[in-house]
């Protein structure tokens, strides 16, 4: 906090904050799972991604992806995509 308070510029404060975040707040061992990555891809594409393309990029069959997503979220990938698109 002292270093932040003593920083002379906004850019220096940002650099100090980023360095702190990298050392103390980010877990580099964390890996996203299939469902979380699916959600990310759907959101990045604003819901306009074909399920087959999504599953291909994940490296799983569409059946496996649909089952895992439905188990985790309680709705289908298609419904989730439609909600995001809406």
N, C-alpha and C positions, 0 to 999 in steps of 0.2 A: 504494500500500500504506500509505503514511503517513497519507493521508486516511482510509482505512478504519480504521486503528488508532486514530486520534484521534476518530473519530465517537463522539458521546455516546450514541446510541440505536441500537437494532436497525433501526428504520425509516430512519434516516439512512444506515446501512451498506447497506441494501437499495437505497436511492435511488442511492447512489454506485456500487454494483455495476451496476445497470440502466443508468445513464448510460455507464459504461465499456463494457458489452456492446454498447450501441447504436452507440457510436463505433468500436469496435475488433473486435468479433466477428461482427457481423451484416452479411451482404452483401446490400444492398438491391437490387442488380441481378439477384440470383438469381431465376429463375422455374422453378416446378415443371413437369415434363413430363407428358404424358398418363398414363404408367404410374404415376408417383409420385402424381399426383393421384387416380388410380383407387384405388390402395392406401389413400390417406388416407380417401376416401369410404367404401370398404368397411369399414375399421376403425372409423370413426366410427359406422357403422350396424351394427356388430357382425356383419357378414357378411349381414345381412338386407336387402339392397338388390337390386332387380331389375336385371338387366344392361341392359335397355332404358332404364330410368330413369337408370342410371349414365351410359350413353352419351349420352343426351339432355342431361344436365347438362354433359357434356364438349363437346358440340357436334359429335360425330363419329358416323358410322354404327356400328352394333354390330359389323359385320364388321371395320371398320378397328380399332376398340378391341380386339376379341378377338385380331386378328393382332399388333398392337403389343405387347399384354400378354404373349402367348405367346412372342413373339420375345425379349422382355426378361427374363421370369421363368422360362420353360421349362414353365410350367403354365398352364392356362386361367384366365380370370377366375372362372368358376364354381367350379373346384377351389379357387382361392384363397379365395373367399367361404365355401365349405364348411369349409375349414380354420379360418378366423377364427371362423365360427359355432360350430365344435366347441370 
